[in-house]
Amino acid sequence: MRVKIVCAYDGTDFHGWAAQPGLRTVQGVMEDGLALVLGLRRPGQPVVDAPHLVVAGRTDAGVHARQQICHVDIDDGLLGRLTGSGHDLAPCEGLRRRLGSVLPDDIVLKAVEPAPAGFDARFSALERTYVYRVCDDRRFLDPLTRRFVLFTRHPLDLDRLQDCAARIPGLRDFGSFALPNPGGTTIREVKKAFWTRRPVVTGADGQVEPLSGLLEFTIVADAFARSMVRSLVGAQIAVGQGGRSVDWFAKKLAVPRRESATGPIAAKGLCLEHIAYPADAQLAARAERIRARRTLSDGQ
């Protein structure tokens, strides 16, 4: 059975999503947990045949996710063992409960369910939405959000940030702001990109509510290349603080040339917020189409 898993995680103490030998990663921890609850390994023993998770979007080290989606193919016999002693649980619900009980506190399972026919967590996705959160005013610093919000010591000009963001949407080569995966490209189609400042909300006790006054950069695309969002944010912040011009940013978009000034900003402020999929009847066709390499001429 192909199983769809929806999870969320605090990426602070992970070396990204993708499994890497000797490093703590989200994929590694989840696959290890799956192997344990499916009886493919014993506690304290290495995994012999770990299930393989396919994810909608690989997050970098330190990046968070409020909605991450992945799938895994599990033998029906193994999955059937998780129905409970009284056989009162659906297999996927049994998996959700048992896997959730062995995962660390910085990973939370939101849902575990049978995947629709033709579903591929990565290739069936229509778009991904990321948000980067910045505090540029010490009055709104909150120690409870320090792991998820970037603090800048100099205020940012929202109009200049918006001017930059308005130039981002479209199909283009983001080579100035991204690194290609092996065999891939930095060509992506951004559908939306914009900055907003959250209003300042004061509670009944006179205290400023969490997240008040923060700047948030929202970006929606069919997919993202490595370090793309953080590099776009870093360059825009340089413009927002007056160190670079909007024209400089526009030229970097127009001419894909990587340099240190367009390198990625800190990961802590970035969060994968949402992944959208087409109707179930269109999942397989979408996956087949997106498996082809993107080019500037094919609209992908």
Secondary structure, 3 states (H helix, E strand, C coil): CEEEEEEEECHHHCCCCCCCCCCCCHHHHHHHHHHHHCCCCCCCCCCCCCCCCEECCCCCCCCEEEEEEEEEECCHHHHHHHHCCCCCCCHHHHHHHHHHHHCCCCEEEEEEEECCCCCCCCCCCCEEEEEEEEECCHHHCCHHHCCCCEECCCCCCHHHHHHHHCCCCEEEECCCCCECCCCCCCEEEEEEEEEEECCCCECCCCCECCCCCCEEEEEEECCCCECHHHHHHHHHHHHHCCCCCHHHHHHHHHCCCCCHHHCCCCHHHEEEEEEECCCHHHHHHHHHHHCCCCCCCCCC
